[in-house]
Amino acid sequence: MSATVVFGFLALTNGDRVKTFRAGSSTATYHCVYKTTIQCTSGVVVLAMLHVYSPFNDVALPDDTVAFVSAKVCVPMTTPRDPVLLKGICVMAVPGDPTSDNYESGIPDLPHPMIVGLGSVISPARTLADGMSKAFDVVSSDYVRDTKMVSTVCCMFDSACLQWSKTPVPNQNTTVFYVGRFGDVMSTGGLHMELESIALNVGVESRPSIGTSVSPVSKKHKFVAVAPKERYACLSLSALAFLHALKRLDTC
């Protein structure tokens, strides 16, 4: 259970429309491949390649078109030597003439794309040289360009910041859901991410109480014909209407 998605405004160039055939099939599928960049909050710019489905008779976007992009992402540990790979989910081009000096004037000031991920913590949390920042590595996998690819990002937050002052670090081998922005290139390769939000221990079920206890079904009564009243709180209105209709049929 993992996934990583990037969304934000990206400038696209060198659009190339390609045709591919699946093995054993004569049906063609078209995609557009663009060069683009990921702008980190540190000012570092990293090369990325965007691959997006293209309908029949579609054309590639002009160079320097800015588009709002949501895409699955693979961040190789060899970045920035190798590009970040993006598989477009939705690509919406900003209207207008990309060669115009005023083209970007109406685009929201969001040059650093957001990254949303669900993955497993693969390293113990560590304190960085400033004595306050915490870091830990998260790995996730997803199908990018029809191949299952693995991404590893280093998630970081500053515990001196009031927002993070009471946030515990995640335990190794637990699942986290995170939101952030690409911060910089790591010295060992890959990218680190500045966290904006995180949910710990995702997948650990904690059932909230609905105010009344429900007796467990005994071994003698493995199948129950009538739902206890306490369980009605978990039913939708349509389900309750269905039960009332059955009750009226029983009295006819």
Secondary structure, DSSP 8 states (H G I E B T S, - for coil): --EEEEEEEEEEEEEEEEEEE-TT---EEEEEEEEEEEE-TTS-EEEEEEEEE--TT-----TTEEEEEEEEEE--TTTTTS-EEEEEEEEEE--S-TTSTTTTTTS-S--S-EEEEEEEE-S--EE-TTSSEEEEEEEEEEEETTEEEEEEEEEEEETTSGGGTT-----TT-EEEEEEEEEEE-TTSSEEEEEEEEE-STT-------SS------SS--S-SS--GGGGGGS-HHHHHHHHHHHHHHH-
